[in-house]
Structure formats: C-alpha cells, structure tokens
C-alpha cells in the first residue's frame, strides 16, 4: 500500500531485546538462526499456559508462501515479534503489514547491522547508504545531507543535495 | 464554489422510517452543489426557534457522493432535551434549516483490512455512509446491529437487501430474543478495525472488551449519542488568558458556561467522544467523564474536555 509502514533503522518497532506485550492475547514469534538462542531462552521463562505463543523459525531462506499462510491466519489480539537479521526482518515486516499488522502490533529485534537508504532529491533514486550525516548518491554522485525525514513512499531518508566546499 | 461556513437549507421531504425514526431530506436554498463528504460524517443543524437557536449534530445518511442534498435520520428520543422532539413534532416540508459543512470525527481506518461495525438503535446512521464507501471501494466489512424489534430497526430491509450476508441483526424483544455481544470481536482476522455507535454504556462496554481481546487502541473507533451522566457539582472556573472567573452551575456543562461568558471555546460532538473541546488545565483536579482520553493520557497530560467533564473540587484554572 502507498503509505504502509516500512522497516527502517529508526522504526518505533525496533527494541534492544525481546519483551512480551502483556496487552495482547497471543504472541507470534518469527526468528532466524541468529536469534534462536535468545528466543528459546525468553520462552523458557514462560509456560505455554501463561503465555499463548507460537514460534516460527526461518531456516536458511524465507519460504514466502509459508510465511503468508502463517501471517494471514492470525486473529486480532496477536502480537508479532520479529527476531532476525535485517534482511529477514525487512521481508517479514513487509509481509506482516500487508497482512494487516500495524506498527503497534509488531516488535522487531535486529541481529547484526541495520540497513539505511536515502532518496536522492536530485536524481530521484533510492540507494543504500552507510552511517553518517552526509553521503554521496550512488547514481548521480550528488552530495546529500541525510534526512531527518524518512519517506515511507520512497522507502528512504530524504536526501538534500548540497555543493561541497 | 462554496466558502466554508454555514449553508441555508430547506426541508424538501420527510420520510417515516420506523415508528420513532424520521428521515429528513435537506436541499440547499441556493441550489448549488453541496460539499461532498466521507463515510461517518455529520453536520450541525441550527433551527431558529425565535428566542433561541436549536443546535444539534446528526450523522449524514445520504450517499456521500450525492451533492444535490443531504439527509439525516432522527430518532424521537423519549428523554429528548428538545432536539429530536422538535424535529419530529414541528419541522415540516419547506422549513428553513441552517447546516454546517460536513465534519467527520468518525472516519474509516484506512489501514484496515476488514471493518466490523456495531450499532445500537439509531447508532446505525454513521455506518450507512461508511458501508456505502467501503462497498464502492470493494473492501470487506460486516455489521452487527441491535434493536428492540425488527419493526423498530431502522433501515433493516434496505440493509438486508443491499448487503446480503454482511449484516447480523439482534432483536431483544422478539419471540426468540437475541443479544448483541462483544464476543464477535474475538475471532476477527488480523488487520480488522472495530467501530461502535450507540449509548455511552454500550460504547464503553465494547471498547473495554476490544482492549481486553488485545485490540490496539488505534484499531478501535467509536461515536457517542450523548455524554455520560453523573452528579453535577457547581464549581468555579478561572480562564487565565481571558481574566475571567465563571461560575458553572449544576444545570450546565463547563462548555455552556464558557460560551455563555462570551469565550469562544472550541467544540463539536458535545458527547465526550471527539476531543475537539480539549482545553489545557493549569490548576485543579478534573473529573473526567469522556471516553476520548486513555487512562495514560489522563495521567500524563493536564487537560479537560469541556463538553462533559467537570471539576473534582471547587475550582479549575484553565488556559484557552
């Protein structure tokens, strides 16, 4: 959808570690191998009786059809936890919002580096960038200040071109 | 093109929908096209009674894209404060009525994947236009609608025919009485938004139930008929930026007292549901009677909805 939420490095869904939302009735945990240890540890603190949870492990690559079947079968009152590397999280997040999850119903714990993207206001191209407040466009080489605004439509920070000294 | 403001209308037609519900068709006196509106919108109507103006808000029930006229449906409330009784007993075809531009505090959640409506009695009215809008967009929805009997259920036949399989009716005084309950919210698919319209007790019950089932607050929408009632204590209100101290007596709301004192206080629904009349509280404890603010907001922010809430003690200091 045009204005669907997007996972980006400052997303309000990103947390340092898994913490269960006690307002929800069910907890769906989608995780990859990097997060498996932490997820299992977090779950051992709760019995299935006191915490209604459903774990789903991503093995190697995400099987989109299985993921969609899982997400679309969820009912209201379900909270989704994504614990994985950035690429897996971005895929699960996009599929989850398409299925109907809102940012209020998603918690994301990223293992490893987060990715950042910028939308060049000069050549209208979105590209991945490294850390820093000033970057160069990957397509037109324009120097740009990063953000502070993030565009859900362009899926990147707005890049403001400037002429370097 | 119209400039925002009030529109002079005349009553072109009146239809008896049920024993207690009438539908009034309002046409613009200047015959220009009216502003379009979105599902769930309402207008404020002003009827000149000679010595005062009768001001009431009613949901629009005409088609959102039909700009030739507006229609409103009014239930004659046996406990009417004058509004519905006057419209039913005195308004006739040809009468002049002033209408505001359409306003909408009860909009459809545009992120929703499925919409679930709960109406009690005349609370059906905002859902008529919402369903029109969703049907035109090919989106999914369902209606749960409670009334005393089939005969008292406004628009029953119309809804039954127009939206087959999407409407469930509950008649509390039929041979086999059925009660509408919040339980039907439990198994809604992810991405559902729920909407309630009815008396305060019904809306409060359904809102609490939705939260207890794990719905996020942003997926819950509601509109009220009237503000919650309670004991009305007299109190003083000091408005610091107007240098005024106003007495609020038990027969009036804080909003009425402010308006009577010549202060242009904002307002809209007058039922504690829309938040338009929110004012900053500088000093004093608030007796919150709205269902607009969450408990967290009440704790974190110092504010009051003047249409329904009052002072807990003798005095409030406000800034507006």
Interface residues (C-beta under 8 A of the other chain):
Chain A: X1 X4 X23 X24 X25 X26 X71 X72 X74 X75 X76 X77 X78 X79 X99 X100 X101 X102 X104 X105
Chain B: X111 X112 X113 X114 X185 X186 X187 X188 X189 X190 X191 X192 X211 X213 X214 X215 X216 X217 X218 X219
